[in-house]
Amino acid sequence: MLVREILAHKGQVVHTCSPDDSLAEVVDLLVGHNIGSLVVLDNDQMVGIITERDILRACATTRGSLETLRVRDRMTRCPIVASPDDEVADVMCIMTERRIRHLPVVSGGRLMGIISIGDTVKAQHDELCRENHYLKSYIQS
């Protein structure tokens, strides 16, 4: 199974923010969209990703208002990305080894979508269930 199949089912909507946004604004977006990360765009160019984990680190190291902290200072620059043609199993391994929960999908320098570790687990589960069903049908016939 390919990453493009996850995006075809999930959709290609990617929630974003600006490097100049405050972490308070990011928290509002994450909660409002019930998501765990935002791709950081500067003039329609991906410059990073900001995640729940980044926010927690900021809270742990800075005892101040999230209003005063900027995305540019807390985001992960040059994030690891996937291609639509990557195998889901390979992407799942990278995400597990690197402890990454969200992965932007990029093709030809263009942001195509974002997948989560949960998306990859669901895709693998669904594929195994399909194979199991076909094997049971074959054995019973």
PLY file of the C-alpha trace (Angstrom):
ply
format ascii 1.0
element vertex 141
property float x
property float y
property float z
element edge 140
property int vertex1
property int vertex2
end_header
0.00 0.00 0.00
1.22 3.49 -0.87
0.97 6.77 1.03
-1.10 8.17 -1.84
-3.84 5.64 -0.98
-4.06 6.98 2.57
-4.35 10.54 1.22
-7.02 9.44 -1.29
-9.12 8.10 1.57
-8.25 10.74 4.18
-8.13 13.77 1.92
-5.44 16.35 1.34
-6.52 19.07 3.76
-3.50 20.33 5.70
-3.93 22.81 8.52
-1.14 25.36 8.60
0.23 28.32 10.51
2.82 31.04 10.03
6.23 31.29 11.70
5.04 34.59 13.20
2.00 33.06 14.93
2.06 32.75 18.70
1.96 29.36 20.39
-1.37 30.42 21.91
-2.78 30.75 18.38
-1.33 27.34 17.51
-2.98 25.76 20.56
-6.33 27.26 19.51
-5.92 25.80 15.99
-4.86 22.37 17.26
-7.79 22.18 19.67
-10.26 23.69 17.20
-9.39 21.17 14.47
-8.76 18.27 16.89
-5.30 17.65 15.40
-1.78 17.18 16.74
0.34 19.27 14.39
0.41 22.15 11.95
2.62 22.58 8.92
4.41 25.92 9.09
4.21 27.89 5.85
6.06 31.07 4.97
4.87 32.54 1.64
3.30 29.19 0.69
6.63 27.42 1.28
6.87 24.72 3.96
9.49 25.81 6.50
8.67 23.44 9.35
6.14 21.66 11.49
4.88 22.47 14.99
3.44 19.71 17.15
1.84 19.16 20.53
5.21 17.91 21.73
6.85 21.20 20.69
4.26 23.11 22.70
4.87 20.94 25.77
8.62 21.49 25.51
8.02 25.25 25.29
5.82 25.12 28.39
8.44 23.12 30.28
11.31 25.46 29.45
9.55 28.82 29.51
7.30 29.80 32.39
5.42 32.50 30.56
2.45 33.14 28.39
2.18 31.23 25.14
1.15 34.57 23.62
4.75 35.76 23.78
6.30 32.66 22.19
6.54 32.42 18.40
6.24 29.38 16.18
9.56 30.19 14.47
11.39 29.65 17.78
9.77 26.31 18.62
9.00 24.57 15.32
10.94 21.68 13.84
12.75 23.02 10.78
13.28 20.85 7.70
10.96 18.07 8.88
11.23 14.55 7.55
8.67 14.12 4.77
7.07 11.29 2.85
6.37 10.96 -0.85
2.98 9.84 -2.17
4.81 6.86 -3.75
6.36 5.65 -0.48
5.22 2.30 0.90
3.14 2.72 4.05
5.16 0.01 5.82
8.40 1.93 5.13
6.93 5.22 6.34
5.57 3.49 9.42
9.07 2.19 10.25
10.61 5.66 9.86
7.93 7.22 12.04
8.39 4.56 14.72
12.20 4.69 14.71
12.31 8.50 14.76
9.35 8.80 17.19
7.47 11.01 14.73
3.68 11.13 14.88
2.97 13.43 11.92
4.60 13.43 8.50
4.01 15.95 5.72
3.63 14.38 2.27
5.52 16.27 -0.44
5.76 15.71 -4.18
7.86 17.87 -6.48
8.38 20.38 -3.69
4.61 20.75 -3.25
2.78 19.89 -0.02
0.25 17.15 -0.86
-1.09 16.28 2.57
-0.10 15.02 6.00
-0.36 11.58 7.58
-0.22 10.49 11.18
1.09 7.30 12.73
-2.58 6.46 13.37
-3.30 6.74 9.64
-0.52 4.26 8.89
-1.70 1.83 11.57
-5.27 2.00 10.25
-4.09 1.43 6.66
-2.01 -1.60 7.70
-4.89 -2.96 9.80
-7.40 -2.55 6.98
-5.05 -4.26 4.52
-4.47 -7.20 6.89
-8.22 -7.55 7.46
-8.81 -7.66 3.69
-6.10 -10.28 3.21
-7.48 -12.32 6.10
-10.98 -12.19 4.60
-9.76 -13.34 1.17
-7.68 -16.14 2.67
-10.62 -17.39 4.76
-12.89 -17.25 1.71
-10.33 -19.18 -0.34
-9.85 -21.85 2.33
-13.60 -22.31 2.84
-14.37 -22.69 -0.86
0 1
1 2
2 3
3 4
4 5
5 6
6 7
7 8
8 9
9 10
10 11
11 12
12 13
13 14
14 15
15 16
16 17
17 18
18 19
19 20
20 21
21 22
22 23
23 24
24 25
25 26
26 27
27 28
28 29
29 30
30 31
31 32
32 33
33 34
34 35
35 36
36 37
37 38
38 39
39 40
40 41
41 42
42 43
43 44
44 45
45 46
46 47
47 48
48 49
49 50
50 51
51 52
52 53
53 54
54 55
55 56
56 57
57 58
58 59
59 60
60 61
61 62
62 63
63 64
64 65
65 66
66 67
67 68
68 69
69 70
70 71
71 72
72 73
73 74
74 75
75 76
76 77
77 78
78 79
79 80
80 81
81 82
82 83
83 84
84 85
85 86
86 87
87 88
88 89
89 90
90 91
91 92
92 93
93 94
94 95
95 96
96 97
97 98
98 99
99 100
100 101
101 102
102 103
103 104
104 105
105 106
106 107
107 108
108 109
109 110
110 111
111 112
112 113
113 114
114 115
115 116
116 117
117 118
118 119
119 120
120 121
121 122
122 123
123 124
124 125
125 126
126 127
127 128
128 129
129 130
130 131
131 132
132 133
133 134
134 135
135 136
136 137
137 138
138 139
139 140
